[in-house]
Amino acid sequence: MTWIGVVPVLPGGGHGAAHLDALVLAAIGDADFVFTHVDHRGPVAVTAVSAHVTGEPVAELLGAPVSTPDSADSPGARAAVGARDRTDGRCIRFPGQGALTGTHPAAEVVARSAIERVVGIGVPVAPTDPVETLGFLRPVCRDGELVLLVEPAVGGVLRPAESENPHECCGGAH
């Protein structure tokens, strides 16, 4: 198994997009973990993708060359390192993801998936606190762990801080 990273070339030749999860997941087949990253180190921020591929590594993905953590310093290589070390990235595929529909105690979210910790935004989270997944979870890498950020919701439950279909601002102009 190998960590890879890439800056995808999107339809129309652009780099980066607000919501490219579906495109990435369709293009990356045999991977148990897939992350998106925003690399701000260049003159223009770019969206990079990293994956822990379980099959043969590919030379090109999504119209761009693939990097590995030991490649030269590039957004793709930095993405692969950030995901591997759990220091950067938003996870769009992870083991146990499909089992987390409905409402589960926070401890069960951790026990049934690759998520290592459930962290409340502005609230403490007890192992028995109910997490209403709404069928969608996007944990993030933080301090070497895969962390699900949650916030309080009506009815005494916690919900993921990121929703599956966030609204577009400004009429989708950006």
Backbone as a ProteinNet text record, in pm:
[ID]
protein_1_A
[PRIMARY]
MTWIGVVPVLPGGGHGAAHLDALVLAAIGDADFVFTHVDHRGPVAVTAVSAHVTGEPVAELLGAPVSTPDSADSPGARAAVGARDRTDGRCIRFPGQGALTGTHPAAEVVARSAIERVVGIGVPVAPTDPVETLGFLRPVCRDGELVLLVEPAVGGVLRPAESENPHECCGGAH
[TERTIARY]
84.3	0	88.3	44.8	125.1	41.1	98.4	34.3	72.1	-28.8	-5.3	-72.1	-28.3	-88.6	-89.8	-188.7	-202.9	-279.9	-251.6	-332.8	-415.3	-543.9	-624.1	-644.2	-647.3	-684.3	-831.4	-911.8	-1056.7	-1105.9	-1226.7	-1282.5	-1270.3	-1227.1	-1205.1	-1063.9	-980.5	-841.1	-810	-911.6	-885.3	-828.8	-772.5	-724	-808.2	-853.4	-926.4	-1071.8	-1154.3	-1297.6	-1352.6	-1461.7	-1519.3	-1567.1	-1622	-1679	-1639.4	-1523.2	-1479.9	-1481.8	-1545.2	-1545.2	-1592.9	-1705.2	-1761	-1666.3	-1605.7	-1510.7	-1390.4	-1338	-1221.4	-1254.2	-1364.2	-1398.7	-1425.3	-1480	-1502.9	-1370.2	-1270.8	-1142.9	-1049.7	-1058.4	-969.1	-1043.3	-993.9	-1059.8	-1019.6	-911.4	-869.7	-791.7	-863.6	-800.3	-886.2	-822.9	-901.2	-917.1	-823.2	-834.5	-816.8	-901.5	-888.4	-913.1	-826	-834	-828.7	-886.9	-864.3	-786.6	-707.9	-623.2	-624.6	-610.6	-591.5	-449.6	-369.3	-229.3	-218.4	-181.4	-171.6	-28.7	65.8	206.2	247.9	175.3	210.7	141	158.2	93.6	-58.7	-107.3	-251	-277	-378.1	-413.1	-460.4	-420.9	-466.3	-524.7	-618.7	-675.7	-596.8	-545.5	-471.7	-551.7	-523	-589.5	-481.2	-505.5	-415.3	-496.5	-431.9	-500.2	-402	-452.3	-376.4	-425.4	-355	-400.7	-364.3	-460.3	-440	-397.6	-414.9	-371.2	-240	-214.8	-93	-100.5	5.8	7.3	-2.5	-63.7	-80.7	17.3	53.6	147.3	75.9	-50.8	-128.5	-270.1	-329.6	-463	-532.8	-655.7	-732.9	-658.5	-587.3	-520	-391.5	-335.9	-213.5	-119.3	12.1	107.5	88.5	115.1	99.2	231.9	226.5	344.1	332.5	444.6	448.3	515	506.2	566.9	715.6	786.4	929.3	959.8	855	875.9	931.2	972.5	1016.6	902.1	935.2	835.2	735.8	611.4	504.1	374.2	268	140.2	93.6	114.4	74.9	154.2	285.6	370.1	336.8	314.3	277.2	143.7	48.8	-81	-63.1	19.9	43.7	105.5	199.2	262.5	160.9	81.9	-17.5	-119.8	-163.2	-260	-194.4	-78.2	-7.7	19	62	96.5	-22.9	-137.4	-261.1	-242.4	-173.4	-152.2	-230.1	-281.4	-354.8	-448.5	-566.1	-657.7	-798	-887.6	-1030.4	-1059.9	-1103.9	-1116.3	-1250.2	-1244.4	-1366.9	-1394.3	-1299.7	-1322.1	-1237.1	-1299.6	-1226.7	-1295.1	-1219.9	-1278.2	-1388.1	-1499.6	-1611.8	-1712.5	-1684.7	-1770.7	-1914	-1930.3	-2062.9	-2148.9	-2087.2	-2162.1	-2216.9	-2178	-2215.4	-2330.6	-2443.5	-2566.3	-2653.2	-2743.2	-2828.9	-2759.3	-2802.5	-2749.9	-2672.6	-2552.9	-2464.6	-2401	-2377.8	-2298.7	-2159.3	-2101.8	-1969.3	-1867.5	-1872.2	-1777.1	-1794.3	-1916.4	-1940.9	-1887.6	-1896	-1839.8	-1690.6	-1623.3	-1479.5	-1455.7	-1536	-1514.9	-1543.4	-1637.1	-1679.8	-1611	-1518.9	-1459.4	-1313.8	-1252.4	-1115	-1107.3	-1222.3	-1222.7	-1167	-1070.6	-1003	-1057.8	-1129.2	-1181.5	-1297.7	-1398.7	-1509.8	-1491.9	-1482.4	-1453.5	-1567.4	-1619.7	-1726.5	-1672.6	-1743.3	-1710.2	-1790.6	-1722	-1787.7	-1857.8	-1851.1	-1914.1	-1825	-1824.9	-1752.7	-1833.7	-1766.3	-1833.7	-1803.7	-1908.6	-1895.4	-1910.8	-1853.5	-1864.5	-2008.3	-2101.7	-2241.8	-2324.4	-2268.5	-2343.7	-2382.8	-2510.6	-2555	-2506.6	-2450.5	-2406	-2500.3	-2577.9	-2669.8	-2592.1	-2556	-2464.2	-2527.3	-2657.9	-2726.4	-2670.7	-2602.9	-2548	-2426.3	-2363.3	-2250.6	-2150.5	-2028.2	-1921.8	-1796.8	-1734.3	-1607.8	-1512.3	-1445.4	-1348.2	-1227.8	-1151.3	-1032.5	-910.8	-794.6	-669.4	-633.8	-602.4	-565.3	-471.6	-353.4	-256.9	-231.8	-218.7	-186	-303.7	-425	-544.6	-648.5	-738.3	-854.7	-968.4	-1015.1	-1106.8	-1237.3	-1349.6	-1480.6	-1522.4	-1541.1	-1587.4	-1739.5	-1799.1	-1944.4	-1986.8	-2113.9	-2170.7	-2309.7	-2357.4	-2488.7	-2599.1	-2704.3	-2819.4	-2947.2	-3057.9	-3187.4	-3213.4	-3270.9	-3304.8	-3197.8	-3095.6	-2993.1	-2893.3	-2885.1	-2787.9	-2672.7	-2567.9	-2456.9	-2464.4	-2428.6	-2425.4	-2289.6	-2248.2	-2120.7	-2119.1	-2005.5	-1992.4	-2000.7	-1961.2	-1969.6	-2093.1	-2172.4	-2290.8	-2257.5	-2336.5	-2309.5	-2326.9	-2427.3	-2455.7	-2459.3	-2341.6	-2341.5	-2395.8	-2459	-2513.5	-2399	-2423.9	-2324.6	-2352.4	-2246.5	-2264.6	-2263.6	-2314.1	-2307.4	-2367.3	-2469.9	-2532.6	-2441	-2339.1	-2247	-2144.9	-2127.1	-2035.3	-1888.8	-1855.1	-1714.8	-1703.5
-118	0	123.6	225.6	345	470.2	573.2	704.5	779.1	839	920.1	1056	1153	1285	1340.3	1424.2	1481.1	1613.1	1703.2	1823	1797.5	1764.8	1725.5	1839.6	1801.4	1895.1	1869.9	1969	1953.9	1982.3	1938.9	1969.2	2117.8	2150	2289.4	2336.3	2246.3	2279.1	2348.5	2376.2	2445.8	2353.8	2413.1	2340	2383.6	2290.2	2322.2	2350	2315.7	2339.9	2329.9	2397.1	2396.2	2257.4	2181.4	2051	1948.9	1889.6	1794.3	1650.7	1625.8	1491.8	1383.8	1404.2	1300.4	1269.3	1370.4	1351.3	1270.2	1305	1235.8	1089.8	1066.6	929.7	842.4	899.4	822.1	786.3	873.4	851.2	759	762.8	681.1	554	443.5	316	251.7	178.2	97.3	178.8	250	328.3	319.1	290.6	283.9	421	511.5	648.6	743.6	848	953.9	1086.7	1183	1314.2	1424.5	1539.3	1660.6	1758	1843.9	1940	2070.3	2181.4	2309.9	2354.2	2368.8	2407.9	2557.3	2634.1	2780.5	2828.3	2739.4	2778.1	2850.8	2832.6	2899	3033.2	3100.2	3230	3218.7	3099.3	3073.2	2942.4	2940.8	2817.3	2712.1	2586.9	2477.4	2367.4	2294.2	2179.2	2056.9	1986.1	1863	1746.6	1628.6	1506.7	1407	1333.9	1226.5	1100.4	986.3	858.4	752.4	659.3	541.3	430.4	407.8	312.7	170.8	82.2	-58.1	-140.7	-86.4	-154.9	-96.3	-111.8	-57.6	94.6	164.1	310.2	348.8	461.1	508.1	621.8	638	743.8	876.1	870.1	991.4	967.5	1068.7	1057.5	1190.9	1186.7	1308.5	1408.5	1356.6	1441.6	1504.7	1455.6	1516.5	1407.6	1436.9	1338.2	1316.6	1194.3	1155.6	1169.3	1217.5	1229	1129.6	1099.2	1018.6	1102.4	1059.9	1140.7	1168.1	1082.5	1104.8	1178.7	1225.8	1305.3	1442.1	1514.9	1652.7	1732.2	1843.1	1926.7	1979.7	1935.7	1978.7	1970.7	2036.1	2023.7	1878.2	1796.8	1656.3	1579.4	1600.3	1532.7	1580.3	1711.2	1763.2	1705.7	1688.7	1629.2	1485.6	1409.6	1269.9	1260.4	1348.7	1350.4	1390.9	1495	1541.9	1435.8	1359.7	1253	1136.7	1095.9	984.1	1011.5	1134.7	1170.7	1223.8	1235.2	1286.5	1428.5	1511.1	1649.5	1747.8	1700.5	1789.3	1705.9	1759.3	1695.9	1679.2	1670	1647	1511.6	1416.6	1278.3	1255	1210.6	1185.2	1036.2	949.9	804.5	747.5	661.8	599.7	469.7	374.9	248.9	271.3	199.1	208.6	316.4	395.5	507.4	462.4	353.8	307.2	258	220.7	169.9	282.2	405.1	515.9	598	535.4	607.4	608.9	702.3	709.8	778.2	742.3	803.4	699.3	736.7	645.6	720.5	653.3	717.6	752.1	859	901.9	789.2	710.4	599.8	496.1	476	379.1	431	561.4	620.5	587.2	597.5	567.5	417.2	337.2	191.9	129	185.4	123.1	179.2	273.9	337.8	375.3	435.6	484.4	616.4	676.2	800.8	770.9	852.5	827	908	1016.2	1100.8	1182.8	1206	1294.9	1418.4	1535.3	1660.6	1758.1	1812.7	1911	2050.6	2126.2	2267.5	2345.3	2393.2	2469.8	2386.8	2254.9	2167.6	2046.4	1996.9	1871.7	1755.1	1646.6	1527.7	1409.8	1349.7	1229.2	1107.1	993.9	873.2	831.8	864.5	824.4	927.4	1044.1	1148.4	1099.6	1118.2	1072.3	1162.7	1100.4	1172.2	1132.4	1228	1204.9	1231.3	1124.7	1137.4	1197.4	1185.9	1229.8	1157.7	1042.6	963.4	1023.7	1122.4	1192.4	1234.4	1187.7	1227.8	1262.8	1375.4	1415.6	1454.4	1356.1	1389.1	1461.7	1523.5	1598.4	1546.6	1570.9	1536.3	1649	1609.2	1709.3	1644.6	1699.6	1652.6	1502.2	1448.7	1308	1212.6	1264.2	1180.1	1217.2	1123.1	1148.4	1185.2	1309.9	1367.5	1407.9	1369.1	1413.9	1534.4	1648.7	1769.6	1770.6	1792.2	1794.3	1919.6	1953.1	2067	2031.2	2101.8	2068.6	2099.8	2016.3	2035.5	2021.6	2059.1	2049	1904.3	1884.4	1750.6	1685.2	1760.6	1706.7	1614.6	1620.9	1538	1625.5	1560.1	1627.2	1593.2	1687.1	1663.3	1703.9	1640.5	1679.1	1828.4	1891.2	2034.1	2061.8	1964.5	1981.4	1909.3	1978.5	1915.4	1863.4	1767.7	1706.3	1804.3	1888.5	1981.7	2124.9	2182.5	2320.7	2413.4	2520.6	2614.5	2689.1	2730.3	2810.4	2956.5	3028.2	3170.8	3247.6	3365.4	3458.3	3398.1	3315.5	3256.2	3161	3106.9	3013	3082.2	3214.3	3289.4	3257.3	3193.5	3157.5	3009
0	0	0	-70.3	-92.8	-75.7	-15.9	-13.2	-140.5	-204.5	-323.9	-305.8	-383.3	-383.7	-523.7	-552.1	-685.4	-676.3	-767.5	-785.2	-910.4	-893.3	-1009.4	-1108.3	-1235.8	-1341.1	-1367.4	-1338.9	-1348.7	-1490.2	-1520.3	-1653.6	-1682.9	-1801.2	-1840.5	-1809	-1751.1	-1727.6	-1597.3	-1513.4	-1388	-1281.1	-1177.8	-1061	-942.5	-862.1	-740.4	-767.2	-671.7	-678.5	-537.7	-512.7	-379.1	-339.1	-432.6	-399.2	-505.1	-489.8	-590.8	-540.1	-425.4	-366.2	-462.6	-527.3	-614.7	-729.6	-787.9	-897.4	-850.5	-734.5	-680.1	-650.3	-580.8	-542.8	-664.9	-770.4	-893	-960.6	-950.2	-1018.1	-940.3	-808.1	-725.4	-688.3	-740.7	-716.1	-585.6	-585.7	-471.4	-369.7	-285.2	-179.8	-55.1	58.7	181.1	246.8	223.5	272.1	154.1	147.5	47.2	118.8	92.2	155.7	50.9	82.8	5.3	94.2	31.8	101.8	23.7	92.5	26.1	57.1	-47	-32.2	-62.2	40	28.7	9.4	-14.8	-17.9	-145.8	-253.1	-377.6	-389.6	-502.8	-523.1	-531.1	-568.3	-575.2	-501	-415.2	-343.6	-442.9	-419.3	-504.5	-417.6	-473.9	-405.8	-447.5	-349	-373.2	-315.2	-365.5	-321	-281.1	-172.7	-134.4	-113	-128.7	-111.1	-65.9	12.2	52.1	-38.4	-146.5	-248.4	-208	-226.3	-190.2	-311.1	-431.2	-552.6	-601	-728.9	-788.3	-794.3	-752	-765.8	-913.6	-938.9	-1075.3	-1103.1	-1228.6	-1266.2	-1287.7	-1329	-1353.1	-1303.5	-1242.5	-1187.1	-1205.1	-1249.5	-1268.5	-1357.3	-1455.5	-1552.7	-1504.9	-1394.7	-1341.2	-1291.2	-1288.8	-1237.9	-1087.4	-1044	-903.9	-831.2	-707.9	-621.9	-507.9	-446.2	-325.3	-216.3	-89.1	16.7	-2.9	-74.2	-94.5	-225.3	-294.1	-416.1	-379.1	-479.3	-458.1	-395.9	-331	-265.7	-368.7	-356.9	-446	-367.5	-414.4	-342.8	-329.2	-431.2	-422.8	-319.3	-316.4	-217.9	-76.8	-58.9	72.9	117.6	25.4	58.7	106.3	37	75	213.9	244.6	376.9	483.6	456.6	553.5	589	489.8	515.8	588.6	540.6	603.7	751.5	782	919	998.3	933.1	993.8	1049.1	972.2	1012.2	925.7	811.3	721.7	636.3	612.5	518.8	573.9	481.3	505.2	443.4	522.9	478.5	408.2	282.5	208.2	188	225.2	229	340.8	423.5	533.8	573.4	630.6	674.2	779.1	762.9	854.8	819.4	718.6	681.2	651.7	578.2	539.1	654	765	880.2	968	940.5	1028.6	971.5	955.2	919.9	1044.9	1053.1	1171.3	1287.2	1408	1530	1609.2	1654.3	1727.7	1844.8	1957.2	2063.4	2009.8	2061.4	2014.8	2023.8	2129.8	2144.9	2034.5	1987	1879.3	1745.9	1724	1601.7	1593.9	1707.1	1712.2	1697.7	1766	1764.7	1628.4	1551.8	1426.6	1302.7	1321.1	1203.8	1231.4	1131.3	1144.3	1219.7	1251.1	1328.1	1467.2	1509.5	1636.5	1752.6	1721.1	1828.2	1774.4	1858.8	1827.1	1913.9	1850.3	1919.9	1897.2	2007.4	1998.2	1976	1894.8	1874	1977.7	2080.1	2185.7	2291.2	2280.1	2379.9	2403.6	2527.8	2551.4	2494.8	2459.9	2407.2	2498.9	2553.4	2635.8	2546	2584	2501.4	2470.6	2558.3	2538	2461.4	2433.5	2362	2222.9	2184.5	2052.5	1939.9	1836.2	1716.7	1603.6	1555.9	1443.9	1315.8	1245.4	1132.5	1007.6	995.2	873.8	750.8	774.4	664.7	598.5	663.1	601.1	708.2	696.9	788.9	710.2	743.8	683.9	795.8	855.4	959.2	900.1	988.3	947.5	1022	965.4	1032.9	1128	1249.9	1349.9	1451.1	1464.4	1565.3	1558.4	1437.3	1420.5	1430.4	1436.3	1448	1343.1	1316.5	1233	1327.6	1320.2	1417.8	1349.6	1410.7	1363	1446.3	1381.8	1448.7	1448.8	1567	1581.4	1655.3	1641.1	1711.7	1761.4	1864.5	1919	1818.5	1821.6	1733.3	1816.4	1757.9	1824.2	1863.3	1979.2	2024.2	2109.7	2148.4	2235.5	2168.6	2037.7	1965.7	1916.7	1874.6	1809	1661.1	1577	1432.4	1378.6	1267.2	1206.2	1173.7	1195	1166.1	1016.4	934.9	789.9	737.6	659.7	600.4	461.1	415.7	285.4	170.3	178.4	69.8	122.7	147.6	195.6	87.7	132.9	34.4	-34.1	-155.1	-226.7	-195.7	-167.6	-143.1	-274.6	-271.4	-383.9	-511.7	-497	-614.7	-689.3	-622.5	-686.6	-775.6	-756.9	-842.6	-817.3	-702.9	-681.1	-665
[MASK]
++++++++++++++++++++++++++++++++++++++++++++++++++++++++++++++++++++++++++++++++++++++++++++++++++++++++++++++++++++++++++++++++++++++++++++++++++++++++++++++++++++++++++++++

